[in-house]
């Protein structure tokens, strides 16, 4: 944790750490906010555990930490897997989330472009290392009992839906997420891939802080 002010929770991409996903955001975000940056099991400084990775498990871990820190109505910012977790958290634990930013999220595996699916299939085995666990997570999740378009309709918080115009999430899938959310804004960032926070930090930082400061509940 760093900084003081309204809380912002950062949820990193799968296979990343906080530093690799949000290295360009930590200082500007913490200038006027209390930043809570956590790393999921098997990522960054957090050791792996036996068994599969699941979005449900990571969401429960995230909620438990926020409860322990007595965080409520935070601005939650997620990229990729972190965006999936942010949406799940908003739907299932709404008291924890005041507003959220979801960049490069997918509600089902079919939201990933076919070329990336083929690549994942070629690289994913049956092993217990983190690479294989992540590959299986991305190929077969989120499951419908974790996240769905129907569940998105229940989210009442303001949501900024983001994606790069060359994202590994299909444009139609991102549009479907945006349309399912009752209170959403959409930003497709030009000349940008999946890693929006690292590739367009200045524009992203300004837009996100403006959105969270204007849309978060008090």
C-alpha positions as CSV (number, residue, x, y, z in Angstrom):
1,X,0.0,0.0,0.0
2,X,1.1,3.5,-0.7
3,X,-0.4,7.0,-0.7
4,X,-3.4,8.6,1.1
5,X,-6.9,9.4,0.0
6,X,-9.8,7.5,-1.6
7,X,-8.7,3.8,-2.2
8,X,-7.7,2.4,-5.6
9,X,-7.3,-1.4,-5.8
10,X,-5.0,-2.6,-8.6
11,X,-5.5,-6.1,-10.1
12,X,-2.7,-7.2,-12.4
13,X,-2.9,-9.3,-15.6
14,X,-2.4,-13.0,-15.5
15,X,1.2,-14.1,-15.6
16,X,2.3,-10.6,-14.5
17,X,3.1,-8.8,-11.3
18,X,2.0,-5.4,-10.0
19,X,5.3,-3.9,-11.2
20,X,5.0,-5.4,-14.7
21,X,1.3,-4.4,-15.2
22,X,1.1,-1.1,-13.3
23,X,4.7,0.2,-13.2
24,X,3.7,3.4,-14.8
25,X,0.6,3.9,-12.6
26,X,1.8,3.4,-9.0
27,X,3.4,6.9,-8.6
28,X,0.6,9.0,-10.2
29,X,-2.2,7.0,-8.7
30,X,-0.7,7.2,-5.2
31,X,-0.2,11.0,-5.4
32,X,-3.8,11.6,-4.3
33,X,-5.1,8.0,-3.5
34,X,-4.4,5.1,-1.2
35,X,-3.3,2.4,-3.6
36,X,-3.8,-1.2,-2.6
37,X,-1.8,-3.3,-5.1
38,X,-2.1,-7.1,-4.5
39,X,-0.5,-10.1,-6.3
40,X,-2.5,-13.2,-6.9
41,X,-1.4,-16.7,-5.9
42,X,1.5,-17.9,-8.0
43,X,2.2,-14.3,-9.2
44,X,4.9,-11.8,-8.3
45,X,5.9,-12.2,-4.7
46,X,3.0,-14.6,-3.8
47,X,4.0,-18.3,-3.8
48,X,2.0,-20.8,-5.8
49,X,-0.3,-23.4,-4.2
50,X,-1.2,-27.0,-5.2
51,X,-4.2,-27.2,-7.4
52,X,-5.6,-25.3,-10.4
53,X,-5.9,-21.5,-10.7
54,X,-9.5,-20.3,-10.8
55,X,-11.1,-16.9,-11.1
56,X,-13.4,-17.8,-8.3
57,X,-10.5,-18.6,-5.9
58,X,-8.6,-15.4,-6.8
59,X,-11.7,-13.3,-6.4
60,X,-12.3,-14.8,-2.9
61,X,-8.7,-14.1,-2.0
62,X,-9.1,-10.5,-3.2
63,X,-12.3,-9.9,-1.3
64,X,-10.8,-11.4,1.9
65,X,-7.8,-9.0,1.7
66,X,-10.0,-6.0,1.2
67,X,-12.1,-7.1,4.2
68,X,-9.0,-7.5,6.3
69,X,-7.9,-4.0,5.3
70,X,-11.4,-2.6,5.9
71,X,-11.7,-1.3,2.4
72,X,-15.1,-0.4,1.1
73,X,-16.4,1.3,-2.1
74,X,-12.9,1.3,-3.7
75,X,-12.1,2.3,-7.2
76,X,-11.0,-1.1,-8.7
77,X,-8.7,-1.1,-11.8
78,X,-7.9,-4.4,-13.6
79,X,-6.1,-5.5,-16.7
80,X,-6.9,-8.8,-18.4
81,X,-7.4,-11.4,-15.6
82,X,-7.5,-8.5,-13.2
83,X,-10.3,-7.0,-15.2
84,X,-12.2,-10.3,-15.0
85,X,-11.7,-10.3,-11.2
86,X,-12.8,-6.6,-11.0
87,X,-16.1,-7.4,-12.8
88,X,-16.7,-10.5,-10.6
89,X,-16.0,-8.5,-7.5
90,X,-18.4,-5.8,-8.5
91,X,-21.2,-8.3,-9.2
92,X,-20.7,-10.6,-6.2
93,X,-19.3,-8.2,-3.5
94,X,-20.7,-4.8,-4.5
95,X,-20.1,-3.2,-1.2
96,X,-16.3,-3.4,-1.9
97,X,-16.4,-1.7,-5.2
98,X,-17.5,2.0,-5.8
99,X,-16.4,2.1,-9.5
100,X,-14.2,0.1,-11.7
101,X,-12.0,0.1,-14.8
102,X,-11.8,-3.2,-16.8
103,X,-9.3,-3.3,-19.6
104,X,-9.0,-6.3,-21.9
105,X,-11.6,-8.4,-20.0
106,X,-13.4,-11.5,-21.4
107,X,-16.5,-13.1,-20.0
108,X,-15.9,-16.4,-21.7
109,X,-12.9,-18.0,-23.5
110,X,-14.5,-17.4,-26.9
111,X,-13.9,-13.7,-26.4
112,X,-10.2,-14.3,-27.1
113,X,-9.1,-14.0,-30.8
114,X,-8.7,-17.4,-32.5
115,X,-4.9,-16.9,-33.1
116,X,-4.3,-16.5,-29.4
117,X,-6.4,-19.5,-28.6
118,X,-4.4,-21.6,-31.0
119,X,-1.1,-20.3,-29.5
120,X,-2.3,-21.2,-26.0
121,X,-3.3,-24.7,-27.1
122,X,0.2,-25.2,-28.6
123,X,1.9,-24.1,-25.4
124,X,-0.3,-25.5,-22.6
125,X,0.4,-29.0,-21.1
126,X,-0.9,-31.0,-18.2
127,X,1.8,-29.9,-15.8
128,X,1.5,-28.2,-12.4
129,X,3.7,-25.3,-13.2
130,X,2.3,-21.8,-13.3
131,X,2.5,-21.6,-17.1
132,X,0.4,-24.6,-17.6
133,X,-2.1,-23.5,-14.9
134,X,-2.5,-20.2,-16.6
135,X,-2.9,-21.7,-20.0
136,X,-5.7,-24.0,-18.8
137,X,-7.3,-21.0,-17.0
138,X,-7.3,-18.9,-20.2
139,X,-8.5,-21.8,-22.4
140,X,-11.4,-22.9,-20.2
141,X,-12.4,-19.9,-18.1
142,X,-14.2,-17.9,-16.9
143,X,-16.9,-20.5,-16.3
144,X,-20.5,-19.5,-16.6
145,X,-20.9,-19.8,-12.8
146,X,-18.0,-17.3,-12.3
147,X,-18.9,-14.6,-14.8
148,X,-21.6,-14.2,-17.5
149,X,-23.3,-11.5,-19.6
150,X,-26.3,-12.0,-17.4
151,X,-24.3,-11.4,-14.3
152,X,-22.9,-8.2,-15.9
153,X,-26.4,-6.8,-16.0
154,X,-26.5,-6.8,-12.2
155,X,-23.5,-4.5,-11.8
156,X,-24.8,-1.1,-10.7
157,X,-21.4,0.6,-10.3
158,X,-20.0,2.9,-13.0
159,X,-17.6,0.9,-15.3
160,X,-15.0,2.2,-17.7
161,X,-14.6,-0.6,-20.3
162,X,-11.2,-0.4,-22.1
163,X,-9.4,-2.3,-24.8
164,X,-6.7,-1.7,-27.3
165,X,-7.7,-1.6,-31.0
166,X,-5.3,-4.5,-31.5
167,X,-6.3,-6.4,-28.3
168,X,-6.3,-10.2,-28.0
169,X,-9.9,-9.8,-27.0
170,X,-12.2,-9.5,-30.0
171,X,-13.8,-6.1,-30.6
172,X,-17.3,-7.7,-30.7
173,X,-16.7,-9.3,-27.3
174,X,-15.6,-6.0,-25.7
175,X,-18.7,-4.3,-27.2
176,X,-20.9,-7.0,-25.8
177,X,-19.5,-6.5,-22.3
178,X,-20.0,-2.7,-22.6
179,X,-23.6,-3.2,-23.8
180,X,-24.4,-5.6,-21.0
181,X,-23.4,-3.2,-18.2
182,X,-26.1,-0.8,-17.1
183,X,-23.7,2.1,-16.3
184,X,-20.7,1.8,-18.6
185,X,-18.4,4.0,-20.7
186,X,-16.3,2.5,-23.6
187,X,-12.8,3.4,-24.6
188,X,-11.1,1.6,-27.5
189,X,-7.5,3.0,-27.5
190,X,-6.0,3.4,-31.0
191,X,-2.7,1.8,-32.0
192,X,-2.6,-0.3,-28.8
193,X,-2.5,-4.0,-28.0
194,X,-3.6,-5.8,-24.8
195,X,-1.2,-4.1,-22.5
196,X,-2.9,-0.8,-22.4
197,X,-1.4,0.5,-19.1
198,X,2.2,0.1,-20.3
199,X,1.7,1.1,-23.9
200,X,-0.4,4.3,-23.3
201,X,0.4,5.3,-19.7
202,X,-0.1,9.1,-19.9
203,X,-3.5,8.9,-21.6
204,X,-4.6,5.9,-19.5
205,X,-3.6,7.5,-16.2
206,X,-5.3,10.7,-16.9
207,X,-8.5,9.1,-18.1
208,X,-8.7,6.6,-15.3
209,X,-8.1,9.1,-12.5
210,X,-10.7,11.4,-14.0
211,X,-13.2,8.6,-14.3
212,X,-12.6,7.3,-10.7
213,X,-12.7,10.7,-9.1
214,X,-15.9,11.6,-10.9
215,X,-17.7,8.3,-10.7
216,X,-16.7,6.7,-7.4
217,X,-19.3,6.6,-4.7
218,X,-18.7,8.6,-1.5
